[in-house]
Amino acid sequence: MMKDEEKTRKQLIRELAALRGEMSGVIAEKSPDAKFRILFEHSPEGIFLSDGKLMIDCNDTMVKMLRCSSKEELIDRHPSAFSPRMQPDGSLSFDKANQLMEEALQKGHLQQEWLCRRFNGEEFPVEILLAVITWEGQKILYMVWRDITERKRIEDAIRHLAYHDVLTGLPNRILFTDRLVLAIAQAKRYRKTMAVMMLDLDRFKTINDTAGHHIGDLLLQSVGRRLTHTLREEDTVARLGGDEFMILLPEIKQALSSFRVADKIVSAFKEPFICEGNELSTSASIGIAVYPDDGEDMDTLMKHADTAMYQAKSTGRNTYCRFGSDHLPSEDRFLKTAN
């Protein structure tokens, strides 16, 4: 079987080599314009020719890329006709296309990413390489349109892995600290109050050792989802590692607001987690640090939230504490303080 496959592969290579040889011979016999036309039509890349305003020609690859039926649907049209109204940077496609073509004509070449739209309405990213060439006695723009959908997908995946926890999909420490620094800057500028919470699952090690690491991982995923659903859209839940989670409340009216959020989280853990038929019960110990009273920078707030979390654990778990608070709101009967 392997010999037959190797024979077929070698045969294909020979046929391709022969075809290249025949094509080279055909091109060699042609005039420069004819050679250009052959290379133009047989390019695997989508190619447009433009007078700097409208498209005056294209190859069949471009027709296939845009999902239209013939070249006639593309000729004498502006590049923005194959694009959404606006580009990702907020500029109008019509205006930006004019700007890019004018710049390419002045410089002689240009490279630009662009958001396209096929005739079926599907949008996709391309990389456009523009160069000024002389063809049939006039200067025109030679525009290569390269579909970079797969490249963008890989870049997005790499970017996501860099800033998110692999197990839960939540933001990781890097993304959390970025958002925390921004939230502190905003709170400082507008004189707002914000809070940071450190959350640790109670007796998670026992569950992990008893039910197994796979079930423990499923529990962490479920906890991440429940926390996300419990909080506001503008809040951030991050997993730092193990069974530790951080929560950012970027804007609250007063410290008391963070206590109510913590109480809401504690209540949310009363319902068991179901992981592959296993009913698991766990609770959370939460430490709270409020800006600006408990710290005015990232390191201080995170450190104080961590200290308060350990105080919550030492007082019996399944509760929350605020760092260094001497004032206990009477309506918050669950609140304890960490000094």
Beta strands, then each sheet from edge to edge (+ up, - down):
strand 1: 46-50
strand 2: 55-58
strand 3: 109-117
strand 4: 123-135
strand 5: 138-147
strand 6: 193-201
strand 7: 236-241
strand 8: 244-252
strand 9: 273-275
strand 10: 278-280
strand 11: 284-291
strand 12: 320-323
strand 13: 336-338
sheet 1: 2+ 1- 5+ 4- 3+
sheet 2: 7+ 8- 6+ 11- 12- 13-
sheet 3: 9+ 10-
end
